């Protein structure tokens, strides 16, 4: 019985931590975009090959 409680508690805490990380607004903001110079080279995207 205690093992089930321990597993449920740890999984619930991990799910809560993941949920709070997903809901953070600063994860949607890329500070590198703010530092980009206007008129610089265009962003090729994450799937562009070098």
N, CA, C and O atoms as a Tinker XYZ file with bonds, in Angstrom:
   200  protein
     1  N      0.826000   -1.202000    0.000000    73     2
     2  CA     0.000000    0.000000    0.000000    64     1     3
     3  C      0.868000    1.263000    0.000000    63     2     4     5
     4  O      0.595000    2.210000   -0.737000    81     3
     5  N      1.896000    1.267000    0.818000    73     3     6
     6  CA     2.772000    2.432000    0.902000    64     5     7
     7  C      3.515000    2.631000   -0.421000    63     6     8     9
     8  O      3.740000    3.766000   -0.840000    81     7
     9  N      3.895000    1.538000   -1.076000    73     7    10
    10  CA     4.593000    1.666000   -2.352000    64     9    11
    11  C      3.712000    2.350000   -3.388000    63    10    12    13
    12  O      4.194000    3.192000   -4.146000    81    11
    13  N      2.438000    2.004000   -3.435000    73    11    14
    14  CA     1.524000    2.652000   -4.380000    64    13    15
    15  C      1.378000    4.132000   -4.060000    63    14    16    17
    16  O      1.318000    4.967000   -4.962000    81    15
    17  N      1.321000    4.451000   -2.777000    73    15    18
    18  CA     1.223000    5.857000   -2.382000    64    17    19
    19  C      2.482000    6.618000   -2.778000    63    18    20    21
    20  O      2.392000    7.734000   -3.290000    81    19
    21  N      3.637000    6.038000   -2.551000    73    19    22
    22  CA     4.901000    6.699000   -2.895000    64    21    23
    23  C      4.999000    6.910000   -4.405000    63    22    24    25
    24  O      5.414000    7.979000   -4.854000    81    23
    25  N      4.625000    5.912000   -5.181000    73    23    26
    26  CA     4.647000    6.060000   -6.637000    64    25    27
    27  C      3.657000    7.121000   -7.100000    63    26    28    29
    28  O      3.984000    7.951000   -7.949000    81    27
    29  N      2.464000    7.099000   -6.553000    73    27    30
    30  CA     1.453000    8.081000   -6.947000    64    29    31
    31  C      1.886000    9.488000   -6.564000    63    30    32    33
    32  O      1.704000   10.425000   -7.341000    81    31
    33  N      2.452000    9.643000   -5.389000    73    31    34
    34  CA     2.888000   10.961000   -4.926000    64    33    35
    35  C      4.010000   11.507000   -5.801000    63    34    36    37
    36  O      3.960000   12.667000   -6.213000    81    35
    37  N      5.014000   10.696000   -6.091000    73    35    38
    38  CA     6.133000   11.191000   -6.895000    64    37    39
    39  C      5.691000   11.496000   -8.328000    63    38    40    41
    40  O      6.129000   12.485000   -8.916000    81    39
    41  N      4.833000   10.656000   -8.884000    73    39    42
    42  CA     4.351000   10.918000  -10.238000    64    41    43
    43  C      3.475000   12.169000  -10.280000    63    42    44    45
    44  O      3.529000   12.934000  -11.243000    81    43
    45  N      2.683000   12.374000   -9.259000    73    43    46
    46  CA     1.845000   13.571000   -9.207000    64    45    47
    47  C      2.710000   14.828000   -9.089000    63    46    48    49
    48  O      2.414000   15.849000   -9.709000    81    47
    49  N      3.765000   14.749000   -8.303000    73    47    50
    50  CA     4.649000   15.913000   -8.165000    64    49    51
    51  C      5.405000   16.187000   -9.460000    63    50    52    53
    52  O      5.598000   17.346000   -9.827000    81    51
    53  N      5.833000   15.145000  -10.153000    73    51    54
    54  CA     6.486000   15.338000  -11.443000    64    53    55
    55  C      5.523000   15.930000  -12.462000    63    54    56    57
    56  O      5.903000   16.806000  -13.239000    81    55
    57  N      4.287000   15.462000  -12.465000    73    55    58
    58  CA     3.292000   16.002000  -13.391000    64    57    59
    59  C      3.001000   17.468000  -13.064000    63    58    60    61
    60  O      2.845000   18.282000  -13.973000    81    59
    61  N      2.929000   17.805000  -11.799000    73    59    62
    62  CA     2.699000   19.187000  -11.397000    64    61    63
    63  C      3.865000   20.078000  -11.833000    63    62    64    65
    64  O      3.645000   21.184000  -12.326000    81    63
    65  N      5.090000   19.612000  -11.658000    73    63    66
    66  CA     6.260000   20.390000  -12.082000    64    65    67
    67  C      6.253000   20.579000  -13.597000    63    66    68    69
    68  O      6.536000   21.673000  -14.085000    81    67
    69  N      5.934000   19.526000  -14.340000    73    67    70
    70  CA     5.884000   19.638000  -15.804000    64    69    71
    71  C      4.795000   20.610000  -16.225000    63    70    72    73
    72  O      5.009000   21.415000  -17.131000    81    71
    73  N      3.642000   20.554000  -15.595000    73    71    74
    74  CA     2.535000   21.447000  -15.927000    64    73    75
    75  C      2.918000   22.902000  -15.677000    63    74    76    77
    76  O      2.606000   23.778000  -16.484000    81    75
    77  N      3.595000   23.159000  -14.557000    73    75    78
    78  CA     3.996000   24.531000  -14.247000    64    77    79
    79  C      5.053000   25.032000  -15.230000    63    78    80    81
    80  O      5.057000   26.212000  -15.580000    81    79
    81  N      5.952000   24.145000  -15.683000    73    79    82
    82  CA     6.936000   24.551000  -16.679000    64    81    83
    83  C      6.279000   24.878000  -18.006000    63    82    84    85
    84  O      6.670000   25.837000  -18.673000    81    83
    85  N      5.292000   24.098000  -18.395000    73    83    86
    86  CA     4.618000   24.321000  -19.673000    64    85    87
    87  C      3.844000   25.635000  -19.652000    63    86    88    89
    88  O      3.721000   26.290000  -20.686000    81    87
    89  N      3.331000   26.024000  -18.514000    73    87    90
    90  CA     2.510000   27.223000  -18.406000    64    89    91
    91  C      3.321000   28.507000  -18.273000    63    90    92    93
    92  O      2.738000   29.591000  -18.252000    81    91
    93  N      4.641000   28.419000  -18.185000    73    91    94
    94  CA     5.462000   29.625000  -18.036000    64    93    95
    95  C      5.456000   30.437000  -19.317000    63    94    96    97
    96  O      5.664000   29.892000  -20.401000    81    95
    97  N      5.222000   31.717000  -19.203000    73    95    98
    98  CA     5.155000   32.594000  -20.373000    64    97    99
    99  C      6.544000   32.879000  -20.940000    63    98   100   101
   100  O      6.682000   33.085000  -22.146000    81    99
   101  N      7.569000   32.894000  -20.098000    73    99   102
   102  CA     8.897000   33.231000  -20.598000    64   101   103
   103  C      9.508000   32.118000  -21.442000    63   102   104   105
   104  O     10.525000   32.344000  -22.097000    81   103
   105  N      8.923000   30.936000  -21.446000    73   103   106
   106  CA     9.424000   29.874000  -22.311000    64   105   107
   107  C      9.037000   30.112000  -23.765000    63   106   108   109
   108  O      9.660000   29.552000  -24.667000    81   107
   109  N      8.017000   30.934000  -24.006000    73   107   110
   110  CA     7.602000   31.250000  -25.366000    64   109   111
   111  C      8.373000   32.433000  -25.946000    63   110   112   113
   112  O      8.206000   32.755000  -27.122000    81   111
   113  N      9.200000   33.074000  -25.157000    73   111   114
   114  CA     9.911000   34.274000  -25.580000    64   113   115
   115  C     11.379000   33.941000  -25.796000    63   114   116   117
   116  O     12.027000   33.389000  -24.907000    81   115
   117  N     11.910000   34.272000  -26.969000    73   115   118
   118  CA    13.308000   34.022000  -27.287000    64   117   119
   119  C     14.074000   35.340000  -27.196000    63   118   120   121
   120  O     13.884000   36.217000  -28.038000    81   119
   121  N     14.942000   35.496000  -26.185000    73   119   122
   122  CA    15.661000   36.757000  -26.039000    64   121   123
   123  C     16.618000   37.032000  -27.197000    63   122   124   125
   124  O     16.977000   38.187000  -27.426000    81   123
   125  N     17.037000   36.010000  -27.926000    73   123   126
   126  CA    17.943000   36.225000  -29.051000    64   125   127
   127  C     17.247000   37.008000  -30.164000    63   126   128   129
   128  O     17.914000   37.704000  -30.930000    81   127
   129  N     15.936000   36.909000  -30.267000    73   127   130
   130  CA    15.211000   37.676000  -31.281000    64   129   131
   131  C     15.245000   39.166000  -30.968000    63   130   132   133
   132  O     15.227000   39.993000  -31.880000    81   131
   133  N     15.294000   39.509000  -29.704000    73   131   134
   134  CA    15.360000   40.921000  -29.324000    64   133   135
   135  C     16.719000   41.518000  -29.664000    63   134   136   137
   136  O     16.814000   42.708000  -29.963000    81   135
   137  N     17.776000   40.701000  -29.620000    73   135   138
   138  CA    19.132000   41.180000  -29.878000    64   137   139
   139  C     19.469000   41.199000  -31.369000    63   138   140   141
   140  O     20.512000   41.728000  -31.751000    81   139
   141  N     18.625000   40.644000  -32.204000    73   139   142
   142  CA    18.906000   40.588000  -33.642000    64   141   143
   143  C     18.887000   41.997000  -34.217000    63   142   144   145
   144  O     18.029000   42.814000  -33.884000    81   143
   145  N     19.852000   42.260000  -35.086000    73   143   146
   146  CA    19.946000   43.574000  -35.707000    64   145   147
   147  C     19.002000   43.638000  -36.909000    63   146   148   149
   148  O     18.950000   42.701000  -37.705000    81   147
   149  N     18.268000   44.720000  -37.043000    73   147   150
   150  CA    17.432000   44.845000  -38.232000    64   149   151
   151  C     18.317000   44.970000  -39.475000    63   150   152   153
   152  O     19.329000   45.670000  -39.459000    81   151
   153  N     17.931000   44.298000  -40.529000    73   151   154
   154  CA    18.702000   44.339000  -41.759000    64   153   155
   155  C     19.819000   43.327000  -41.794000    63   154   156   157
   156  O     20.595000   43.295000  -42.749000    81   155
   157  N     19.917000   42.496000  -40.768000    73   155   158
   158  CA    20.941000   41.465000  -40.747000    64   157   159
   159  C     20.532000   40.282000  -41.609000    63   158   160   161
   160  O     19.510000   40.335000  -42.292000    81   159
   161  N     21.310000   39.234000  -41.582000    73   159   162
   162  CA    20.965000   38.066000  -42.390000    64   161   163
   163  C     19.654000   37.453000  -41.902000    63   162   164   165
   164  O     19.373000   37.458000  -40.704000    81   163
   165  N     18.858000   36.928000  -42.825000    73   163   166
   166  CA    17.582000   36.353000  -42.419000    64   165   167
   167  C     17.784000   35.068000  -41.628000    63   166   168   169
   168  O     18.762000   34.345000  -41.819000    81   167
   169  N     16.839000   34.803000  -40.740000    73   167   170
   170  CA    16.864000   33.586000  -39.955000    64   169   171
   171  C     16.486000   32.424000  -40.862000    63   170   172   173
   172  O     15.434000   32.443000  -41.500000    81   171
   173  N     17.346000   31.414000  -40.917000    73   171   174
   174  CA    17.098000   30.295000  -41.818000    64   173   175
   175  C     16.223000   29.234000  -41.175000    63   174   176   177
   176  O     15.779000   28.320000  -41.870000    81   175
   177  N     15.961000   29.314000  -39.900000    73   175   178
   178  CA    15.093000   28.347000  -39.234000    64   177   179
   179  C     15.878000   27.170000  -38.674000    63   178   180   181
   180  O     17.051000   26.986000  -38.997000    81   179
   181  N     15.223000   26.376000  -37.833000    73   179   182
   182  CA    15.930000   25.292000  -37.144000    64   181   183
   183  C     16.257000   24.115000  -38.056000    63   182   184   185
   184  O     17.169000   23.346000  -37.751000    81   183
   185  N     15.544000   23.953000  -39.163000    73   183   186
   186  CA    15.789000   22.789000  -40.002000    64   185   187
   187  C     16.657000   23.126000  -41.223000    63   186   188   189
   188  O     16.770000   22.311000  -42.139000    81   187
   189  N     17.258000   24.296000  -41.246000    73   187   190
   190  CA    18.130000   24.674000  -42.370000    64   189   191
   191  C     19.487000   24.006000  -42.187000    63   190   192   193
   192  O     19.988000   23.877000  -41.070000    81   191
   193  N     20.061000   23.590000  -43.290000    73   191   194
   194  CA    21.376000   22.943000  -43.238000    64   193   195
   195  C     22.464000   23.983000  -43.458000    63   194   196   197
   196  O     22.294000   24.935000  -44.221000    81   195
   197  N     23.574000   23.782000  -42.779000    73   195   198
   198  CA    24.678000   24.742000  -42.893000    64   197   199
   199  C     25.523000   24.477000  -44.106000    63   198   200
   200  O     26.494000   25.192000  -44.351000    81   199
